[in-house]
């Protein structure tokens, strides 16, 4: 998983200037899913759906730092049940449910407590990769193994993540922080081999060489997520000439939906609306992706050299995209494809997948489909009363399974400045996307109107059709789908359908016989305990 990697910033996905031969290498060996959507366009909520196989409104961890409640089953739980270990290498953005653990007496230093605190993973190494520091302390209060690594290699700053890996040096010898977008084109003040992406690749290779199989490894890179700064030689591999024109239209700024307007007016969007910012940041973003691609090549070569490629299933994906100034926005958060659509490439080494190698699948795929895919690959059985996604194995084998008619994504903006600006109560700060492959409906709680886009006639999502009367039937149909999804059975997770089917008709054999008139309605053996001579008390 590459944090904040756009679906269209790979050469196999059609980018004209950014060549990613190692992403392409995996795509040539497997299947590239061209319509893959995350369950929320924000890091924490998206990842919790990737890890649980459940929608955001099912697991409840709807924003960065919102804990995943104790007891929520994750990928590690499902895989250990079938005899496969599940490891973390890198970032999760997971916050432990400390109150829930304390209530249940789960110590963080116990095996089960540690797994609850780490989203179900056993940790090879965890580093969430945002060691920003402000007047009130660090954004992430955990220990940083990456900072310790840098200090062991001679970087003497108190926080070399901020002062070296994510900063340059200006002409006067001062720190040129990557937090300032104007510094994006400068080389990071660090040797390339010591920067974050190569560091994590080395940890992954150590893992592959030392951990007993079978295993599932979540190798989770922080890049190309901001701060947008990269070491030489990647800092100037791309230039202004490689920056694509922004995908935006003046029509989007005419009477926009109030929530969209609030985001367009925010400080992130205001920065990326500037051409000088885009021309500085985007070449660096491309350089970060190029470094990720090169390091993917290092890892793939290692698997091949050690005869492990032919028995390792590989998935490449991201937790969300990056607007980069498209639609007058920066970062992520809303439901344009630049934000909610992600790359997803799967290489399955088994011979059954030979028929699909090098193909593209345009089925509507969701992030929650990965957990059931891994469960099936590991020899487990589907648990659909818990897992809300669907295994992708049939697509890998060239089948055409009965599939979903629409994809869903959710966004809780309750902690944001936009919620304050709009005056919306936290419970109403919720957006829902329904996309059927053509029409994309966005529903807003709090009394706002919906948004509607027709991607067949408007693939760039410029023109909001929701207020045009001729689209009322489309809106009604999309709301019907949202209602169907909202009525799903998502919380009955302790009893499967098979459990319930096996329960039917058995209760009378345990002696519960309500509403009999004289007993003749049921077989005699069911009432045997209630017939015969009475025993007098006196």
HELIX and SHEET records of a PDB file:
HELIX    1   1 UNK A   11  UNK A   13  5                                   3    
HELIX    2   2 UNK A   21  UNK A   29  1                                   9    
HELIX    3   3 UNK A   43  UNK A   52  1                                  10    
HELIX    4   4 UNK A   56  UNK A   59  1                                   4    
HELIX    5   5 UNK A   75  UNK A   80  1                                   6    
HELIX    6   6 UNK A   98  UNK A  104  1                                   7    
HELIX    7   7 UNK A  111  UNK A  117  1                                   7    
HELIX    8   8 UNK A  145  UNK A  152  1                                   8    
HELIX    9   9 UNK A  160  UNK A  160  1                                   1    
HELIX   10  10 UNK A  161  UNK A  165  3                                   5    
HELIX   11  11 UNK A  181  UNK A  183  5                                   3    
HELIX   12  12 UNK A  192  UNK A  194  5                                   3    
HELIX   13  13 UNK A  196  UNK A  210  1                                  15    
HELIX   14  14 UNK A  234  UNK A  236  5                                   3    
HELIX   15  15 UNK A  240  UNK A  242  5                                   3    
HELIX   16  16 UNK A  250  UNK A  253  5                                   4    
HELIX   17  17 UNK A  258  UNK A  264  1                                   7    
HELIX   18  18 UNK A  267  UNK A  272  1                                   6    
HELIX   19  19 UNK A  275  UNK A  305  1                                  31    
HELIX   20  20 UNK A  309  UNK A  311  5                                   3    
HELIX   21  21 UNK A  326  UNK A  328  5                                   3    
HELIX   22  22 UNK A  337  UNK A  340  1                                   4    
HELIX   23  23 UNK A  351  UNK A  356  5                                   6    
HELIX   24  24 UNK A  369  UNK A  377  1                                   9    
HELIX   25  25 UNK A  393  UNK A  396  1                                   4    
HELIX   26  26 UNK A  417  UNK A  422  1                                   6    
HELIX   27  27 UNK A  426  UNK A  428  5                                   3    
HELIX   28  28 UNK A  469  UNK A  471  5                                   3    
HELIX   29  29 UNK A  472  UNK A  486  1                                  15    
HELIX   30  30 UNK A  497  UNK A  503  1                                   7    
HELIX   31  31 UNK A  507  UNK A  510  5                                   4    
HELIX   32  32 UNK A  524  UNK A  526  5                                   3    
HELIX   33  33 UNK A  528  UNK A  530  5                                   3    
SHEET    1   A 4 UNK A 314  UNK A 317  0                                        
SHEET    2   A 4 UNK A 344  UNK A 347 -1                                        
SHEET    3   A 4 UNK A  31  UNK A  33 -1                                        
SHEET    4   A 4 UNK A 359  UNK A 361  1                                        
SHEET    1   B 3 UNK A 341  UNK A 342  0                                        
SHEET    2   B 3 UNK A  36  UNK A  37 -1                                        
SHEET    3   B 3 UNK A 365  UNK A 366  1                                        
SHEET    1   C 3 UNK A 122  UNK A 126  0                                        
SHEET    2   C 3 UNK A  85  UNK A  90  1                                        
SHEET    3   C 3 UNK A 215  UNK A 220  1                                        
SHEET    1   D 2 UNK A 133  UNK A 134  0                                        
SHEET    2   D 2 UNK A 137  UNK A 138 -1                                        
SHEET    1   E 2 UNK A 167  UNK A 169  0                                        
SHEET    2   E 2 UNK A 175  UNK A 177 -1                                        
SHEET    1   F 4 UNK A 407  UNK A 412  0                                        
SHEET    2   F 4 UNK A 430  UNK A 435 -1                                        
SHEET    3   F 4 UNK A 439  UNK A 444 -1                                        
SHEET    4   F 4 UNK A 451  UNK A 454 -1                                        
END                                                                             
